[in-house]
Amino acid sequence: PFTTMGEEKKQSGKYRTLGPVSGWVSKILLSAIPVCCILFIIDIPTYLGHMLYKQQYLGLFLALFLSSTFLNIPMTKSAPRDRVPWYDIILAIIPFVIFGNIALFYADLVLTAGFATLDVAIMGFIAVMLIFEAARRVAGYPLIIIGGLLVLYARFAYLMPGLLNAMGVSWKRLFVTLYLDPNSLLGIPTGVAGTMV
């Protein structure tokens, strides 16, 4: 069938043309990001009598950002542009489980990070993979390659020569640290994106 130039552009662009339901969900997610940011910056939780760690807000920010990314940006150039496939629906839900855990239970999680169980490490691994996939969709492979090399370096630094030699860490400890440490996924870059940008 024949398509107009506008329709062809919609089908080949970077972003998906969402239907009524997915478009509505996407608008809610994207609108919630600045609303939550404003509420956090003016410290509404404290006025309501609740102590909120910055990392809890950043967990919510990452859940909203990643979910909207998977809804709006297709996985590949050949992926459907006119609907959200089942795998992207699943990928849009998972961030709320992984980072919702941080938003709700960060105070308890960070206290037990040194004794974290395997399930926390698995959540950390999934969190890193979600960040990598979202970054790949938005910026391409170079950022993923750099991030992957840094993760591998943290694990295998003891094999490196000279000044690069350092003590490596286990996979479990590595992913728990990446997931929960305020200097990792919940660190300065996410803080800048979640509060200033």
TORKOL-4160 file (C-alpha; in steps of 0.2 Angstrom, whole numbers, padded with zeros to 4 digits, m for minus):
197
<pt num="1" X="0000" Y="0000" Z="0000"/>
<pt num="2" X="0005" Y="0018" Z="m0003"/>
<pt num="3" X="0010" Y="0029" Z="0011"/>
<pt num="4" X="0012" Y="0048" Z="0012"/>
<pt num="5" X="0029" Y="0056" Z="0017"/>
<pt num="6" X="0022" Y="0060" Z="0034"/>
<pt num="7" X="0017" Y="0043" Z="0038"/>
<pt num="8" X="0033" Y="0036" Z="0031"/>
<pt num="9" X="0043" Y="0048" Z="0043"/>
<pt num="10" X="0032" Y="0042" Z="0058"/>
<pt num="11" X="0036" Y="0024" Z="0054"/>
<pt num="12" X="0055" Y="0027" Z="0052"/>
<pt num="13" X="0058" Y="0040" Z="0066"/>
<pt num="14" X="0067" Y="0037" Z="0082"/>
<pt num="15" X="0051" Y="0038" Z="0093"/>
<pt num="16" X="0036" Y="0028" Z="0092"/>
<pt num="17" X="0018" Y="0034" Z="0088"/>
<pt num="18" X="0008" Y="0028" Z="0103"/>
<pt num="19" X="m0010" Y="0023" Z="0103"/>
<pt num="20" X="m0023" Y="0030" Z="0115"/>
<pt num="21" X="m0019" Y="0019" Z="0130"/>
<pt num="22" X="0000" Y="0019" Z="0128"/>
<pt num="23" X="0000" Y="0037" Z="0124"/>
<pt num="24" X="m0010" Y="0041" Z="0140"/>
<pt num="25" X="0002" Y="0030" Z="0150"/>
<pt num="26" X="0017" Y="0039" Z="0143"/>
<pt num="27" X="0010" Y="0056" Z="0146"/>
<pt num="28" X="0007" Y="0052" Z="0164"/>
<pt num="29" X="0024" Y="0045" Z="0166"/>
<pt num="30" X="0033" Y="0060" Z="0158"/>
<pt num="31" X="0022" Y="0072" Z="0168"/>
<pt num="32" X="0025" Y="0064" Z="0184"/>
<pt num="33" X="0044" Y="0067" Z="0182"/>
<pt num="34" X="0044" Y="0086" Z="0184"/>
<pt num="35" X="0030" Y="0085" Z="0197"/>
<pt num="36" X="0039" Y="0073" Z="0208"/>
<pt num="37" X="0055" Y="0083" Z="0206"/>
<pt num="38" X="0046" Y="0099" Z="0212"/>
<pt num="39" X="0039" Y="0090" Z="0226"/>
<pt num="40" X="0056" Y="0083" Z="0231"/>
<pt num="41" X="0065" Y="0100" Z="0229"/>
<pt num="42" X="0053" Y="0110" Z="0240"/>
<pt num="43" X="0054" Y="0096" Z="0252"/>
<pt num="44" X="0035" Y="0091" Z="0253"/>
<pt num="45" X="0039" Y="0074" Z="0262"/>
<pt num="46" X="0046" Y="0083" Z="0277"/>
<pt num="47" X="0032" Y="0095" Z="0278"/>
<pt num="48" X="0020" Y="0079" Z="0279"/>
<pt num="49" X="0031" Y="0072" Z="0292"/>
<pt num="50" X="0040" Y="0059" Z="0282"/>
<pt num="51" X="0059" Y="0057" Z="0280"/>
<pt num="52" X="0064" Y="0054" Z="0262"/>
<pt num="53" X="0082" Y="0050" Z="0256"/>
<pt num="54" X="0087" Y="0058" Z="0240"/>
<pt num="55" X="0091" Y="0040" Z="0234"/>
<pt num="56" X="0072" Y="0036" Z="0236"/>
<pt num="57" X="0067" Y="0050" Z="0225"/>
<pt num="58" X="0081" Y="0045" Z="0212"/>
<pt num="59" X="0074" Y="0027" Z="0212"/>
<pt num="60" X="0057" Y="0034" Z="0208"/>
<pt num="61" X="0064" Y="0046" Z="0195"/>
<pt num="62" X="0073" Y="0031" Z="0187"/>
<pt num="63" X="0058" Y="0020" Z="0187"/>
<pt num="64" X="0048" Y="0034" Z="0178"/>
<pt num="65" X="0062" Y="0038" Z="0166"/>
<pt num="66" X="0066" Y="0020" Z="0161"/>
<pt num="67" X="0048" Y="0015" Z="0159"/>
<pt num="68" X="0044" Y="0030" Z="0147"/>
<pt num="69" X="0060" Y="0026" Z="0137"/>
<pt num="70" X="0054" Y="0009" Z="0134"/>
<pt num="71" X="0037" Y="0014" Z="0129"/>
<pt num="72" X="0042" Y="0028" Z="0117"/>
<pt num="73" X="0059" Y="0022" Z="0109"/>
<pt num="74" X="0058" Y="0006" Z="0099"/>
<pt num="75" X="0071" Y="m0008" Z="0103"/>
<pt num="76" X="0077" Y="m0009" Z="0085"/>
<pt num="77" X="0075" Y="0000" Z="0068"/>
<pt num="78" X="0064" Y="m0014" Z="0062"/>
<pt num="79" X="0053" Y="m0014" Z="0078"/>
<pt num="80" X="0035" Y="m0008" Z="0077"/>
<pt num="81" X="0033" Y="0011" Z="0077"/>
<pt num="82" X="0014" Y="0011" Z="0078"/>
<pt num="83" X="0011" Y="0000" Z="0094"/>
<pt num="84" X="0020" Y="m0005" Z="0109"/>
<pt num="85" X="0026" Y="m0024" Z="0108"/>
<pt num="86" X="0024" Y="m0036" Z="0122"/>
<pt num="87" X="0042" Y="m0036" Z="0127"/>
<pt num="88" X="0043" Y="m0017" Z="0128"/>
<pt num="89" X="0027" Y="m0017" Z="0140"/>
<pt num="90" X="0037" Y="m0030" Z="0151"/>
<pt num="91" X="0052" Y="m0018" Z="0150"/>
<pt num="92" X="0041" Y="m0003" Z="0155"/>
<pt num="93" X="0034" Y="m0013" Z="0170"/>
<pt num="94" X="0051" Y="m0020" Z="0177"/>
<pt num="95" X="0059" Y="m0003" Z="0182"/>
<pt num="96" X="0044" Y="0000" Z="0194"/>
<pt num="97" X="0048" Y="m0017" Z="0203"/>
<pt num="98" X="0067" Y="m0014" Z="0203"/>
<pt num="99" X="0068" Y="0005" Z="0207"/>
<pt num="100" X="0051" Y="0005" Z="0216"/>
<pt num="101" X="0060" Y="m0007" Z="0229"/>
<pt num="102" X="0073" Y="0008" Z="0231"/>
<pt num="103" X="0059" Y="0021" Z="0232"/>
<pt num="104" X="0050" Y="0011" Z="0246"/>
<pt num="105" X="0063" Y="0002" Z="0256"/>
<pt num="106" X="0080" Y="0011" Z="0253"/>
<pt num="107" X="0082" Y="0014" Z="0272"/>
<pt num="108" X="0082" Y="m0004" Z="0276"/>
<pt num="109" X="0091" Y="m0010" Z="0260"/>
<pt num="110" X="0106" Y="0002" Z="0263"/>
<pt num="111" X="0108" Y="m0004" Z="0281"/>
<pt num="112" X="0110" Y="m0022" Z="0276"/>
<pt num="113" X="0119" Y="m0019" Z="0259"/>
<pt num="114" X="0135" Y="m0027" Z="0266"/>
<pt num="115" X="0125" Y="m0042" Z="0270"/>
<pt num="116" X="0114" Y="m0042" Z="0255"/>
<pt num="117" X="0106" Y="m0058" Z="0249"/>
<pt num="118" X="0107" Y="m0065" Z="0231"/>
<pt num="119" X="0090" Y="m0058" Z="0227"/>
<pt num="120" X="0097" Y="m0040" Z="0230"/>
<pt num="121" X="0112" Y="m0043" Z="0219"/>
<pt num="122" X="0100" Y="m0050" Z="0205"/>
<pt num="123" X="0090" Y="m0034" Z="0206"/>
<pt num="124" X="0106" Y="m0024" Z="0205"/>
<pt num="125" X="0111" Y="m0034" Z="0189"/>
<pt num="126" X="0093" Y="m0031" Z="0181"/>
<pt num="127" X="0095" Y="m0012" Z="0186"/>
<pt num="128" X="0111" Y="m0011" Z="0177"/>
<pt num="129" X="0105" Y="m0020" Z="0162"/>
<pt num="130" X="0089" Y="m0009" Z="0161"/>
<pt num="131" X="0101" Y="0007" Z="0162"/>
<pt num="132" X="0112" Y="m0001" Z="0148"/>
<pt num="133" X="0097" Y="m0005" Z="0137"/>
<pt num="134" X="0089" Y="0013" Z="0139"/>
<pt num="135" X="0106" Y="0021" Z="0136"/>
<pt num="136" X="0108" Y="0010" Z="0120"/>
<pt num="137" X="0091" Y="0016" Z="0114"/>
<pt num="138" X="0094" Y="0034" Z="0117"/>
<pt num="139" X="0113" Y="0036" Z="0113"/>
<pt num="140" X="0118" Y="0021" Z="0104"/>
<pt num="141" X="0132" Y="0008" Z="0108"/>
<pt num="142" X="0147" Y="0018" Z="0113"/>
<pt num="143" X="0140" Y="0023" Z="0130"/>
<pt num="144" X="0136" Y="0004" Z="0133"/>
<pt num="145" X="0153" Y="m0001" Z="0128"/>
<pt num="146" X="0161" Y="0011" Z="0140"/>
<pt num="147" X="0149" Y="0006" Z="0154"/>
<pt num="148" X="0152" Y="m0012" Z="0151"/>
<pt num="149" X="0171" Y="m0010" Z="0151"/>
<pt num="150" X="0170" Y="m0001" Z="0168"/>
<pt num="151" X="0159" Y="m0014" Z="0175"/>
<pt num="152" X="0172" Y="m0028" Z="0169"/>
<pt num="153" X="0186" Y="m0017" Z="0176"/>
<pt num="154" X="0178" Y="m0017" Z="0193"/>
<pt num="155" X="0176" Y="m0035" Z="0193"/>
<pt num="156" X="0193" Y="m0040" Z="0186"/>
<pt num="157" X="0205" Y="m0025" Z="0191"/>
<pt num="158" X="0216" Y="m0038" Z="0200"/>
<pt num="159" X="0221" Y="m0044" Z="0183"/>
<pt num="160" X="0227" Y="m0027" Z="0176"/>
<pt num="161" X="0245" Y="m0022" Z="0176"/>
<pt num="162" X="0254" Y="m0007" Z="0185"/>
<pt num="163" X="0243" Y="0007" Z="0190"/>
<pt num="164" X="0227" Y="m0001" Z="0184"/>
<pt num="165" X="0229" Y="m0015" Z="0196"/>
<pt num="166" X="0217" Y="m0015" Z="0211"/>
<pt num="167" X="0207" Y="m0027" Z="0221"/>
<pt num="168" X="0193" Y="m0034" Z="0212"/>
<pt num="169" X="0176" Y="m0038" Z="0219"/>
<pt num="170" X="0164" Y="m0052" Z="0218"/>
<pt num="171" X="0149" Y="m0051" Z="0205"/>
<pt num="172" X="0137" Y="m0051" Z="0220"/>
<pt num="173" X="0146" Y="m0037" Z="0229"/>
<pt num="174" X="0148" Y="m0027" Z="0213"/>
<pt num="175" X="0130" Y="m0027" Z="0208"/>
<pt num="176" X="0124" Y="m0024" Z="0226"/>
<pt num="177" X="0135" Y="m0008" Z="0226"/>
<pt num="178" X="0130" Y="m0002" Z="0209"/>
<pt num="179" X="0112" Y="m0004" Z="0214"/>
<pt num="180" X="0112" Y="0004" Z="0231"/>
<pt num="181" X="0128" Y="0014" Z="0234"/>
<pt num="182" X="0124" Y="0033" Z="0233"/>
<pt num="183" X="0140" Y="0035" Z="0222"/>
<pt num="184" X="0134" Y="0022" Z="0208"/>
<pt num="185" X="0117" Y="0022" Z="0199"/>
<pt num="186" X="0110" Y="0033" Z="0212"/>
<pt num="187" X="0124" Y="0045" Z="0212"/>
<pt num="188" X="0128" Y="0063" Z="0205"/>
<pt num="189" X="0124" Y="0060" Z="0186"/>
<pt num="190" X="0107" Y="0053" Z="0191"/>
<pt num="191" X="0105" Y="0067" Z="0204"/>
<pt num="192" X="0109" Y="0081" Z="0192"/>
<pt num="193" X="0097" Y="0073" Z="0179"/>
<pt num="194" X="0083" Y="0071" Z="0192"/>
<pt num="195" X="0084" Y="0088" Z="0200"/>
<pt num="196" X="0092" Y="0100" Z="0188"/>
<pt num="197" X="0089" Y="0094" Z="0170"/>
